[in-house]
């Protein structure tokens, strides 16, 4: 199982990394960035912002409808935004709310973020 989180390096800088089988190594977006981050939250924010920039439109197919996930919206939709990183899910959003700003309202940045994956 892989555990993804911001971790402190030996030089006291922070980076987004993966822990797997007892080994820890940097992963995107911090992979190849030797300067690191000053704080854990800065490294987490770097990852969060990268994931917001990689959102892709997703569709449920012809037979399925979902209520828009934006708070207070009652519109049904077959489309949403998908992330393949920390959020690793499709968030169903109507035409008016299918944008990065609405997605980030549904999934706000939260310090201390980490996730597990088996890929």
Sine and cosine of phi, psi and omega as CSV:
sin_phi,cos_phi,sin_psi,cos_psi,sin_omega,cos_omega
0.00,0.00,0.68,-0.74,0.01,-1.00
-0.99,-0.17,0.70,-0.71,0.05,-1.00
-0.89,-0.45,0.89,-0.46,-0.03,-1.00
-0.98,-0.22,0.76,-0.64,-0.02,-1.00
-0.20,-0.98,0.21,-0.98,0.14,-0.99
-0.99,0.16,0.74,-0.68,0.00,-1.00
-0.72,-0.69,0.46,-0.89,0.00,-1.00
-1.00,0.04,0.70,-0.72,0.01,-1.00
-1.00,0.03,0.09,-1.00,0.02,-1.00
-0.88,0.48,-0.49,0.87,0.01,-1.00
-1.00,0.07,0.18,0.98,0.03,-1.00
0.95,0.31,0.12,0.99,0.14,-0.99
-1.00,0.07,0.32,-0.95,-0.03,-1.00
-0.93,-0.37,0.51,-0.86,0.07,-1.00
-0.47,-0.88,0.42,-0.91,0.10,-0.99
-0.97,0.23,0.76,-0.65,-0.11,-0.99
-0.54,-0.84,0.14,-0.99,0.02,-1.00
-0.85,-0.53,0.68,-0.74,0.12,-0.99
-0.93,-0.36,0.85,-0.53,-0.04,-1.00
-0.58,-0.81,0.80,-0.60,0.03,-1.00
0.79,0.61,0.63,0.77,0.04,-1.00
0.99,0.13,-0.06,1.00,0.02,-1.00
-0.96,-0.27,0.58,-0.82,0.05,-1.00
-0.86,-0.51,0.73,-0.68,-0.01,-1.00
-0.55,-0.84,0.51,-0.86,0.00,-1.00
-0.93,0.36,0.56,-0.83,0.08,-1.00
-0.75,-0.66,0.22,-0.97,-0.03,-1.00
-0.84,0.55,0.65,-0.76,0.20,0.98
-1.00,0.00,-0.02,1.00,-0.07,-1.00
-1.00,0.03,-0.13,0.99,0.02,-1.00
-0.89,0.46,0.81,-0.58,0.02,-1.00
1.00,0.07,0.02,1.00,0.04,-1.00
-0.96,-0.29,1.00,-0.07,-0.10,-0.99
-0.95,0.30,-0.31,0.95,-0.07,-1.00
-0.95,0.30,-0.40,0.92,0.03,-1.00
0.92,0.39,-0.09,-1.00,-0.02,-1.00
-0.88,-0.47,0.48,-0.88,-0.03,-1.00
-0.95,0.30,-0.50,0.86,-0.04,-1.00
-0.72,-0.69,0.32,-0.95,0.07,-1.00
-0.88,0.47,-0.71,0.71,-0.02,-1.00
-0.89,0.46,-0.58,0.82,0.04,-1.00
-0.90,0.44,-0.66,0.75,0.04,-1.00
-0.92,0.40,-0.65,0.76,0.04,-1.00
-0.91,0.42,-0.68,0.74,0.02,-1.00
-0.89,0.45,-0.61,0.79,0.05,-1.00
-0.86,0.52,-0.72,0.70,0.03,-1.00
-0.91,0.41,-0.73,0.68,-0.02,-1.00
-0.85,0.53,-0.74,0.67,-0.01,-1.00
-0.90,0.44,-0.60,0.80,0.05,-1.00
-0.89,0.45,-0.69,0.73,0.01,-1.00
-0.90,0.43,-0.62,0.78,0.06,-1.00
-0.88,0.47,-0.57,0.82,0.02,-1.00
-0.96,0.27,-0.22,0.97,-0.04,-1.00
-0.96,-0.28,0.18,0.98,-0.01,-1.00
-0.87,0.49,0.61,-0.80,0.02,-1.00
-0.77,-0.64,0.55,-0.83,0.02,-1.00
-0.94,0.34,0.63,-0.78,0.01,-1.00
-0.77,-0.63,0.40,-0.92,-0.01,-1.00
-0.76,-0.65,0.58,-0.81,-0.03,-1.00
-1.00,0.09,-0.28,0.96,-0.10,-1.00
0.98,-0.21,0.13,-0.99,-0.14,-0.99
-0.93,0.36,-0.49,0.87,-0.16,-0.99
-1.00,-0.06,-0.19,0.98,-0.12,-0.99
-0.92,-0.39,0.67,-0.74,0.08,-1.00
-0.79,-0.62,0.59,-0.81,0.03,-1.00
-0.77,-0.64,0.54,-0.84,0.09,-1.00
-0.96,0.29,0.65,-0.76,0.04,-1.00
-0.81,0.58,0.70,-0.72,-0.04,-1.00
-0.99,0.17,-0.15,0.99,-0.01,-1.00
-0.93,0.37,0.74,-0.67,-0.06,-1.00
-0.80,0.60,0.80,-0.61,0.05,-1.00
1.00,0.06,-0.19,0.98,-0.01,-1.00
-1.00,0.09,0.72,-0.69,-0.01,-1.00
-0.93,-0.37,0.18,0.98,-0.01,-1.00
-0.96,0.28,0.63,-0.77,0.08,-1.00
-0.99,-0.12,0.54,-0.84,-0.09,-1.00
-0.55,-0.84,0.30,-0.95,0.12,-0.99
-0.92,-0.38,0.09,1.00,-0.06,-1.00
-0.82,-0.58,0.37,-0.93,0.02,-1.00
-0.34,-0.94,-0.20,-0.98,0.08,-1.00
-0.88,-0.47,0.67,-0.74,-0.02,-1.00
-0.88,-0.47,0.58,-0.81,0.10,-1.00
-0.82,-0.58,0.60,-0.80,-0.01,-1.00
-0.95,-0.32,0.20,0.98,0.03,-1.00
-0.95,-0.31,-0.84,-0.55,-0.08,-1.00
-0.82,0.58,-0.65,0.76,-0.06,-1.00
-0.98,0.18,-0.48,0.88,-0.02,-1.00
0.39,0.92,0.87,0.49,-0.03,-1.00
-0.31,-0.95,0.21,-0.98,0.18,-0.98
-0.97,-0.24,0.76,-0.65,0.08,-1.00
-0.96,-0.29,0.90,-0.43,-0.08,-1.00
-0.97,0.25,0.85,-0.53,-0.04,-1.00
-0.68,-0.73,0.72,-0.70,0.02,-1.00
-0.93,0.36,0.09,-1.00,-0.03,-1.00
-0.83,0.55,-0.62,0.78,-0.04,-1.00
-0.95,0.32,-0.42,0.91,-0.09,-1.00
-0.91,-0.41,0.10,1.00,-0.03,-1.00
-0.99,0.13,0.97,0.26,0.01,-1.00
-0.46,-0.89,0.23,-0.97,-0.06,-1.00
-0.87,0.49,-0.62,0.78,-0.04,-1.00
-0.91,0.43,-0.71,0.71,0.02,-1.00
-0.92,0.40,-0.66,0.75,0.04,-1.00
-0.85,0.52,-0.70,0.72,-0.02,-1.00
-0.94,0.34,-0.39,0.92,0.12,-0.99
-0.94,0.34,-0.61,0.79,0.02,-1.00
-0.96,0.27,-0.57,0.82,-0.02,-1.00
-0.82,-0.57,0.96,0.29,-0.05,-1.00
-0.93,0.37,0.43,-0.90,0.08,-1.00
-0.87,0.49,0.67,-0.74,0.02,-1.00
-0.65,-0.76,0.89,-0.45,0.04,-1.00
-0.83,0.55,0.53,-0.85,-0.01,-1.00
1.00,-0.02,0.19,0.98,-0.05,-1.00
-0.91,0.41,0.60,-0.80,0.13,-0.99
-0.33,-0.94,0.32,-0.95,0.08,-1.00
-0.49,-0.87,0.30,-0.95,-0.01,-1.00
-0.91,-0.40,0.57,-0.82,0.05,-1.00
-0.48,-0.88,0.43,-0.90,-0.01,-1.00
-0.94,-0.35,0.30,0.96,-0.02,-1.00
-0.99,-0.16,0.00,0.00,0.00,0.00
